[in-house]
Amino acid sequence: MTEPLTILHQDEHLVAVHKPAGLLVHRSKLAAGEREFLLQRLRDQLGQRVYPVHRLDRPTSGVMILALDSATAARLGETFTERRVVKRYLAVVRGSGPEHEWLNYALREEDGSRPKAEMPALEALTEVRRLDGVELPVQVDRYPTSRYSLMEVRPLTGRRHQIRRHLSRRGYPIIGDAKHGKGNHNRFFAERLNCSRLLLAAVGLSFEHPVDGYHLALSCGLDSAMTDLFQHFGWAGHLPTDAARCLETPLPAPT
């Protein structure tokens, strides 16, 4: 039996849930053989229709907002389009990531409708900050030891695979990324650390409620695989928790 999705917040207009890693948000021609989707699971769990307003990649876990009616969906869609949502992710990357940096690399869309080279290059901006790191006495690549970093990531734009592509281009690919990462490091985590998922999680969203007007700040905990890894690396102090706060004023924007 499928376990219920974790609900972080729900009111008469919207619902926030923890999307598990590996679960598609909705049906896609790129995954025609799949039979399980977030929209259907949540619809069945709540007993009512839900409307997606943003996306998370299939291998990415974390907080997702869904509207409970079409009018709220339209308003929330505008909020995301106008970049009035503060997003926070955690990622585990290869190497010692930068302490703080803005990654400003234009990206071409990857929607499969046309060859990527024919797609226009669009503005893409991501803020990254190293929260912690670890050095393991294991040779995975050409060096006798292997370094990994815990990065806090705040994308200001929403291009497809933006975080994964930006960090890879900067030289710090996310562990578990089959397309933009490093196979030997991915295998090491899967075989030696029992963690085979993409190590990217959406852990925070903050935005103005589209109907009630207050600022809703959501935090989402990690799944067991990432939690165990954080504890193994001594990063337990960075573990987020499930929470929802209604604020009179918005949280500070990233600096």
Secondary structure per residue as TSV (DSSP state, phi and psi in degrees):
chain	resnum	aa	ss	phi	psi
A	1	M	-	360.0	134.2
A	2	T	-	-71.9	132.2
A	3	E	-	-71.9	146.8
A	4	P	-	-62.6	148.8
A	5	L	-	-69.0	145.4
A	6	T	E	-77.0	122.2
A	7	I	E	-95.9	122.6
A	8	L	E	-89.3	-31.8
A	9	H	E	-161.6	143.4
A	10	Q	E	-151.3	134.7
A	11	D	-	-137.9	-167.4
A	12	E	S	-74.2	-9.4
A	13	H	S	-110.9	-30.5
A	14	L	E	-151.1	165.7
A	15	V	E	-139.3	142.6
A	16	A	E	-118.0	130.8
A	17	V	E	-131.5	163.8
A	18	H	E	-93.4	110.3
A	19	K	E	-81.3	123.2
A	20	P	-	-69.1	152.2
A	21	A	T	-62.7	140.2
A	22	G	T	90.7	-6.2
A	23	L	-	-99.3	125.3
A	24	L	B	-71.5	145.9
A	25	V	S	-72.8	-44.5
A	26	H	S	-149.8	175.7
A	27	R	-	-62.3	145.1
A	28	S	-	-146.3	142.5
A	29	K	G	-67.0	-18.6
A	30	L	G	-79.4	-11.8
A	31	A	G	-137.7	60.1
A	32	A	T	-64.9	-25.3
A	33	G	T	-84.3	-5.1
A	34	E	-	-73.8	149.7
A	35	R	-	-123.3	-5.0
A	36	E	-	-125.9	133.4
A	37	F	B	-141.9	152.0
A	38	L	H	-59.1	-44.3
A	39	L	H	-59.2	-45.8
A	40	Q	H	-67.9	-42.2
A	41	R	H	-62.2	-44.1
A	42	L	H	-71.0	-38.4
A	43	R	H	-58.4	-45.8
A	44	D	H	-67.8	-35.8
A	45	Q	H	-69.2	-40.0
A	46	L	H	-89.1	-21.1
A	47	G	T	74.5	28.2
A	48	Q	S	-156.5	163.1
A	49	R	-	-70.9	145.2
A	50	V	-	-127.7	153.9
A	51	Y	E	-124.9	119.7
A	52	P	E	-72.8	145.2
A	53	V	-	-126.2	-9.7
A	54	H	S	-153.7	-175.2
A	55	R	-	-137.1	157.1
A	56	L	-	-131.3	139.8
A	57	D	-	-58.5	151.9
A	58	R	T	-51.8	-47.5
A	59	P	T	-79.1	-5.8
A	60	T	-	-89.7	135.8
A	61	S	E	-102.7	168.6
A	62	G	E	130.6	-167.6
A	63	V	E	-73.6	133.1
A	64	M	E	-132.5	140.6
A	65	I	E	-101.8	135.3
A	66	L	E	-133.6	139.0
A	67	A	E	-84.5	156.8
A	68	L	S	-105.8	2.1
A	69	D	S	-155.3	162.0
A	70	S	H	-68.6	-34.3
A	71	A	H	-65.5	-44.1
A	72	T	H	-65.4	-37.1
A	73	A	H	-60.2	-42.4
A	74	A	H	-64.1	-43.0
A	75	R	H	-66.7	-43.5
A	76	L	H	-64.7	-38.0
A	77	G	H	-59.0	-40.9
A	78	E	H	-65.1	-39.3
A	79	T	H	-59.7	-42.7
A	80	F	H	-70.7	-43.2
A	81	T	H	-61.5	-38.6
A	82	E	T	-84.9	6.7
A	83	R	T	60.2	41.9
A	84	R	-	-103.5	24.7
A	85	V	-	-119.5	128.4
A	86	V	E	-92.3	120.2
A	87	K	E	-111.9	141.0
A	88	R	E	-132.7	129.3
A	89	Y	E	-123.9	158.0
A	90	L	E	-118.9	137.6
A	91	A	E	-139.2	143.8
A	92	V	E	-105.5	122.8
A	93	V	E	-123.3	161.5
A	94	R	E	-76.0	139.3
A	95	G	S	89.8	-179.6
A	96	S	-	-95.2	98.6
A	97	G	-	-65.2	164.3
A	98	P	-	-65.0	146.0
A	99	E	S	-60.5	-45.2
A	100	H	E	-160.8	131.4
A	101	E	E	-161.6	149.8
A	102	W	E	-100.9	124.3
A	103	L	E	-98.2	117.2
A	104	N	E	-125.1	78.4
A	105	Y	-	-121.5	120.4
A	106	A	-	-62.5	144.3
A	107	L	E	-127.6	141.8
A	108	R	E	-88.3	143.2
A	109	E	-	-65.4	152.9
A	110	E	-	-127.6	65.3
A	111	D	-	-101.1	-2.6
A	112	G	S	81.7	-4.4
A	113	S	S	-78.1	-31.3
A	114	R	S	-142.3	159.8
A	115	P	-	-55.2	138.7
A	116	K	G	-56.9	-34.2
A	117	A	G	-63.5	-22.0
A	118	E	G	-89.6	-9.0
A	119	M	S	-82.7	147.5
A	120	P	-	-70.0	147.3
A	121	A	E	-80.6	124.8
A	122	L	E	-112.1	148.6
A	123	E	-	-56.0	136.3
A	124	A	-	-145.7	125.5
A	125	L	E	-133.8	128.0
A	126	T	E	-135.0	131.9
A	127	E	E	-97.5	130.4
A	128	V	E	-126.9	148.6
A	129	R	E	-147.3	129.2
A	130	R	E	-79.5	124.0
A	131	L	E	-95.7	-32.3
A	132	D	E	-165.2	173.5
A	133	G	E	-157.1	167.8
A	134	V	E	-149.0	145.9
A	135	E	E	-121.8	121.3
A	136	L	E	-102.9	139.1
A	137	P	S	-79.2	53.8
A	138	V	-	-135.9	134.4
A	139	Q	-	-90.1	109.2
A	140	V	S	-102.8	-36.3
A	141	D	S	-115.9	-136.5
A	142	R	S	-87.1	-9.5
A	143	Y	S	-98.8	153.4
A	144	P	S	-69.6	-20.6
A	145	T	S	-124.8	166.8
A	146	S	E	-129.5	129.0
A	147	R	E	-109.4	142.3
A	148	Y	E	-138.6	150.7
A	149	S	E	-127.6	146.7
A	150	L	E	-96.6	118.4
A	151	M	E	-112.2	135.7
A	152	E	E	-91.7	131.1
A	153	V	E	-128.0	133.6
A	154	R	E	-130.5	98.3
A	155	P	E	-77.4	133.0
A	156	L	S	-93.6	-21.0
A	157	T	S	-115.9	172.1
A	158	G	-	-127.0	51.7
A	159	R	-	-74.8	154.6
A	160	R	T	-62.1	128.9
A	161	H	T	58.9	27.4
A	162	Q	H	-57.9	-50.4
A	163	I	H	-63.3	-45.1
A	164	R	H	-62.4	-43.2
A	165	R	H	-72.8	-40.5
A	166	H	H	-64.1	-47.7
A	167	L	H	-66.3	-36.8
A	168	S	H	-65.0	-43.8
A	169	R	H	-64.7	-33.4
A	170	R	H	-74.8	-13.0
A	171	G	T	104.0	12.2
A	172	Y	-	-130.7	71.1
A	173	P	-	-64.4	148.2
A	174	I	B	-75.1	137.0
A	175	I	T	-65.7	135.3
A	176	G	T	90.7	-0.7
A	177	D	-	-85.0	106.3
A	178	A	T	-70.3	-27.3
A	179	K	T	-92.6	-42.0
A	180	H	T	-112.9	2.4
A	181	G	S	-101.1	-159.4
A	182	K	-	-117.8	120.1
A	183	G	H	-59.8	-39.9
A	184	N	H	-66.1	-38.0
A	185	H	H	-72.0	-38.0
A	186	N	H	-60.3	-44.1
A	187	R	H	-65.7	-38.8
A	188	F	H	-59.4	-45.9
A	189	F	H	-66.2	-38.5
A	190	A	H	-70.4	-41.9
A	191	E	H	-88.4	-35.8
A	192	R	H	-101.0	-26.3
A	193	L	S	-114.8	4.9
A	194	N	S	55.7	41.4
A	195	C	-	-139.2	100.3
A	196	S	-	-106.0	1.7
A	197	R	S	-86.2	164.2
A	198	L	-	-65.3	125.8
A	199	L	-	-90.0	64.3
A	200	L	E	-138.4	126.5
A	201	A	E	-138.3	134.5
A	202	A	E	-83.4	107.6
A	203	V	E	-107.2	-6.0
A	204	G	E	-155.6	140.7
A	205	L	E	-139.7	137.8
A	206	S	E	-137.6	130.7
A	207	F	E	-163.0	165.6
A	208	E	E	-80.9	129.6
A	209	H	-	-59.8	129.5
A	210	P	T	-68.8	-15.9
A	211	V	T	-116.2	-48.9
A	212	D	T	-85.7	-17.2
A	213	G	-	88.4	-17.2
A	214	Y	S	-76.5	166.2
A	215	H	E	-93.2	126.3
A	216	L	E	-104.0	120.1
A	217	A	E	-111.8	117.4
A	218	L	E	-112.6	139.6
A	219	S	E	-126.7	142.6
A	220	C	-	-129.0	127.9
A	221	G	-	-71.4	173.4
A	222	L	-	-95.7	160.9
A	223	D	-	-76.5	176.2
A	224	S	H	-64.0	-35.6
A	225	A	H	-63.5	-48.3
A	226	M	H	-71.5	-35.9
A	227	T	H	-61.3	-46.6
A	228	D	H	-61.1	-39.9
A	229	L	H	-65.0	-44.7
A	230	F	H	-59.1	-43.3
A	231	Q	H	-66.4	-38.5
A	232	H	H	-63.8	-37.4
A	233	F	H	-85.0	-3.3
A	234	G	T	80.6	25.4
A	235	W	-	-105.2	19.5
A	236	A	G	-58.7	-27.8
A	237	G	G	-67.3	-13.4
A	238	H	G	-100.5	2.7
A	239	L	-	-68.2	125.0
A	240	P	-	-79.3	165.2
A	241	T	-	-125.8	160.6
A	242	D	-	-73.0	125.3
A	243	A	E	-161.1	153.7
A	244	A	E	-140.3	125.2
A	245	R	E	-123.8	136.9
A	246	C	E	-102.5	116.6
A	247	L	E	-114.8	145.9
A	248	E	S	-75.5	-31.2
A	249	T	S	-124.3	150.7
A	250	P	-	-69.4	158.1
A	251	L	-	-67.4	152.6
A	252	P	-	-57.7	141.8
A	253	A	-	-72.3	156.5
A	254	P	-	-61.5	147.4
A	255	T	-	-120.1	360.0
